[in-house]
């Protein structure tokens, strides 16, 4: 510890570094590059992680969408190309037969999948907006953020087929005055009056659509558009601890059985498994983080070995000086400590510079990704990880410093004094 605060020790360290400026700078850059790669890659992966975590905050992670298509294999007298139609009773069958399912929300929409959007009017204003027919359970899968004073569709709205609607922010701005409270007001959906019961915030991850969506009770939707028990698609959430891919396969197998479709017909029902996609993204992000750790440690190790080589050269060049110090009473421990201190100092400087450069790069990446559509948020590396990387560098610097330190201690004073 005394050596650490000894002015002469630091003068000798800086003197040694000054004699080999170019070699020292090149070696420091090698170590710096290692921790920079680790910070930059793992931080970038964390930004992707954060983006998808934020995206999936408003939708169940083990969720999926399932819809009907047309058959591709003839079966039970039916020809190829038969157009299938999902029904409300399919949801009840799935709930009874597939225990891994947590929530099932039958959904309909006017304004997507090639259908014309609904004409929404109020007083002398009008516009075209998508209209969804939904059950309250939909918010269990994709929670809707409703402004204060409003609400989403409830069970009574379904039972009584009420003419109520939850509108989006854009719908409110375009149909209502700036200081007007839309709650309790009326809009016309395809010439039928609906009372506004809530305004939902824009959420691009909460299913199809965005800030102009209008939600009405499923029962009201089927009366308004005469869809009967037809369902456009199912939004489904499985329990967190199940295999979402297997659940998806079970759902399709059951639907093929219900609708008399050939068991091998993979095209009859379409699906998109958000749970599977999320797991792949998280796996990819973890892979990038692990790769950055391996590459970073390997690069740091190479740089630290370079520091050890520089110190070995420095010890050789300072043989006479070290001999004089030993002859004047310097103990092996003091000589060894000075060499190790020099190694740790160079490693620390390189590490701190790499961390600063990596943090600056992540800040730059964050500024460039603020307005992109891809889910990417706040690329950072947790402080414990940074400190852990720095600690590894110090340990490696200490261990590699032992080699030149031992070389310096092994020099006999009389032999060193003879050397010219």
N, C-alpha and C positions, 0 to 999 in steps of 0.2 A: 504493500500500500504506500509505503514511503517513496518507493521508486516512481509511483504513479504521479506524485506531486513534486518530483525533483526536477528543477529547471534544467540542470545539466543533461539529464536523461532525454528530455524533449529536444534540447538543442542538438544532441547527437542523432536523434531520430530524424529531425528535419534536415540535418546536414547530410545524412545518408540518403534520404529521399531526393534531396537537391542534386546529388551527384549522378543520379540515374533518372532524370526527369522524364525522358521519353519512355523508357521501359516502365517506369512507375505508372505513367498516364495510361499507356496501352493496357497494362494489367488491371488497373482500376476500372477502365472501361469494360473489360471482360467480366469482372464481378458485377459491375453496375448493370450491364446488359442482362445478366441472369435474373436479378430481382426485378428488373424492369419488365422482362417478358412475363414473369410470374404475375406481377401486379396487373399488367395490361390485359393479359389473356383471361385470368380468373375474374378480374373486374368486368370485362366485357361479357363473359359468360353469366356473371351475376346480374348484369343489366337485363339480359334476356330472361333470366329466371324471374327477376322482379316484374318484368313486363307481363309475363304470362301469369304470374301469381296475382297481379292486379286485375288482369283480364278475367281470371277464373274466380275472383271474389264475388262476381255478380251472376255466376252460374255454377251449378253443381259440377264438381270435377269428374265424377263418374257418370256423366250424362251422355246422351246420344239422341239422334233424330232418326226416325224410321218412317218411310213412306212407301206407297204401292207404285209399281210400275206395270209392265206387261210381261207375260210369260214368254219363255224362250224354248220350252220343251212341251210337247203335247202330253196330256195326261187325262185319264178317265173320260175320254171322248171329247175333251176340249182341244181346240186347235192351238197352234203356236200364235202368239201375238194377242192373246186375250188380255184386255185391260182390267186390272184389278182395282178394287175400291175398299179402302179401310172403313170399318164400321165402329160405332161406339161400343158394341158388345165385345169387340176384340180386346179392348182395354180391360174389361172384367175378366176375360179368359186369361190374359197375361198375368193379372194380379193373382189369380187363383193357382195358376200352373207354374209360375216362376217366382219362388220366394226371395230370390236375390234382388228383386225390384223394390225400390223404395217409393218412388212416385211415378205416376203416368198421367200426362196431360194431353188429352185429345185437343187438336187445334185445327182451325180453319182460317183462311185468309182470302180477302179480295184485294188484289193489287200486286200479287206476286205470282211467279210461275206462269207467266204469260197472260194472266187475267187482268182485266182493266181495273184500275183503282176506283174506289168509291168517290162520288162527288159529294163534298162536304160544304154546306152553306150556312151562313148566319147573317141575317139582315141583308145588306147589299154586298157581302163578301162571300167568296166561294173558292174552292180549290180541290185538287185531287190528292187523296191520301190513302194509304193502305189501312184496311179495317180487319182486325183479328177477332175471331170468335174464340173465347177462352173460358176455362174453368179457374176457380180460385187456386187450385193446386199448382197451376203454372208458376206462381210466385215462389213455390217451394223449390223449384228447379232453377228458375232465373228470377231472383227477387227484383222487383221494380221499386225504384226510389220515387216515392210520391211526395210532392210538396205538402207542407203543413196545411191542414184544413181539408185535405182530400183523402180518398181511400181507393183501394182497388176493388175489383168485382168480388162479391161474397156469395155464399150459398143461397141466400134469399133471392138475390138477383137471378140466379139460375132457376130456382124453383118457380119463381113467378114470372120468368122471362121478361124482366123489367127492361125498359128502354133507357138504359143508363150507359154512359161512356166515360172512359178514361182517355184523355187526349195527351198528346206530346207537347213539348215546349214550342216547337215550330208552329204547330196547329194553333196554340194559344196566341202566339205573337201575330199570326196572320189573320185570325178571325176575331180576336178580342182587342179592345183598346188597351193602351199601355198600362193605365191605372185601374183597369176593370178586373174585378174578381170573377174568374170563370166558373168557380164552384157554384152550382145551383142554376147556372145559365143553360140555355138550350142551343143545340146545333142540329142541323138536318143532315142525316146520312141517307143519301139516295131518296130524298124527299120525305123521310120519316124523322120526326122530332125525337131527339135523345137528350136527356138531362146530363150535364157534365158533373161527375162525382169526384174527379181527381185529375191532377196534371202530373205526368211522370217526367222525370229528368232523362236527358239523353244518355243512353248507355249502349254503345256499339256492340257489346258482348252479350246482351240479354236476349239473344235470339235473332230473328230476321228483322230488318228495318232499323229505324233510328228515332230521331226526334220528332217525326211527323206521324208516328204510329197512333192508331186509335184502337182501343180495346173495348169490346162489348161482350155481354154474357153469351156463352155458346148457344144456349137455348134461344136467345133472341136472334142470334145470327142465322140459325137454321130456319126460323120463321121469316126473317127478312129476305133471305136469298133462296128459300125453299130447298135446302140441302138435306133435309131429313136427318137420318143418323149417320150420314157420310162424314168421314174425317179426312182432312187434308194430310196430316201427318201426326205422329206421336212424338212429343218431347218426353224423354224417359230419364230417370236418375236411378242408378243402382246404389246399393250400400257401399260404403267406402272400402270395405275389406274384401271385396269380391273381384274376380277376374272379369273385367268389363268386356273383353273380347269373347269370352265364353258366354257371357250373358247375351251379347249381341247375336251370337250364333243360335242360342236357345230361342230368342225372340223370333228370329226369322224362320226357324224350324217350326215353331208353333203356328205362325201366320201361314206358312205353306200348307200345314195340315188343315187349318180352319178354312182356308180359301181353295182347297182341293188343287194344290199346285204340286208338281213333281218334286220329290225330296231333293233332287240334284239341281233344281233350277235356281241358280244363284242370281239371276237377273230379275226375278219376279218382284223382289222388294229391295229398295235402295236404303242406304243408311249412311250416317256419318257419326263416327264414334269419337266424341270429344275427349272422353276419358283416356282412350288409347293414344290420341294425339298428344294429350297433356303429358302422359307418362313417357312418350318418346322424346318430347321436348325436354323434360326434366332429366331424362337419361343422357341426352345429348349435352345438356348444360353441365351435368356432373362429369361427363367424359372430357369436356373441354377444360374444366377446372383441374381434373386429375392430370391431364396432359400438360397443362401449364405448370403444375407443380413438378412433374418429372423433368420437363425441359428446363425449368428455372433452376432446380437443384443441380442438374447436370452442368448447366452453364456456370452457375456459381462455383461449383466444385472445380471446373476447369480454370476459372479466374483465380480462385484461391490457390490452386497449385502453381499458377503463374506467380503469385505473390511469394510463395515458398521458394521458387527458383530465383526470383530477384534477390531475396534475402540470402540465399546460398552464395550468389555472386557477390553480394555486399559483404558477407562474412569473409570470403576469400580475399576481397580487395582490402579489408580492414584487419587482416591477420596481424600485422605489426602493431597496429593500434590496440587490438585486443590483448596481445602479448604484454604490452606496456601496462595496460590496466590490471592484468592479472599479477604482474610483477610488483605493482604498487599496492596490492592488497585486495583487489576486487574479487569477491567470492564467485564461484561457479553459478550460484543462485542469482546473483545480481546480473551477471552477463546473460544468463538464460532468460531472465525476466525482461531484460531490455529488448532482446530479439523478439520474444513473444509479443511484447507490448507493441512493437513496431508492426508486426503482422496483424494484430487485432485492430490497430489504429487504421491501417490501410483498408482492411476489410469493412470496418465501420463507416469510413468515409464513402467508400464505394456503395455500401448498402443504403446509406441515407440519401445519397445523390440519386440512386436508382428508384427509391421510394418516392422522392419528390418528382422525378421525371415521370414515373408511372401514374402518380396522382394527377399531375398536370394533363397527361394524355387522356385519362378517364374523364376529366372535367371537360376537355375539348370534345370527346366523343359524346358526352351528355348534352352539350350545347348544340351539336349537329343533329341529334336524334330527338329533339324536343317536338318537332312538328311532323314527324313521319307517321305513316299509318301502321307500320309494323309495331307490335307490342314490345317496347323497349323502354325501360325506366331505371334511372339512377344507377349507372354502373359503378359499383364500389366494391372494395375488399374489406371485410370486417377487420377492425383494429387488432383483435387477438391473432388473426392470421398473419398480419403484417409484422407484428412483434415476434411471432413464432418464426417467420422467415428470417428476421434480423437475428434472432437468437441462434438459429442454425448457422448463419454466416459467422457469428462470433465464435461458436464452437469449432467450426471448420477452420477459421483463422487461427484459433489457439492451437489446434492439433497440427496444422501444417507448419505453424511457427516453431513447433518442437524440433523439427528436423534441422533447420539452420541453427537453432539455439543449441542443440546438442553438438552440432559440428563446431560451434564457437567454443563451447566448454571443453571439448576434447583436445583443443590446441594447447600444447604445453608452452608455458611462457618462454622457456629457453629456446625452443624451436622457432617460436614466432619472432623473437628478437633477432635470431640469426637471418631470417628471411629478408631479402631485399626486394 
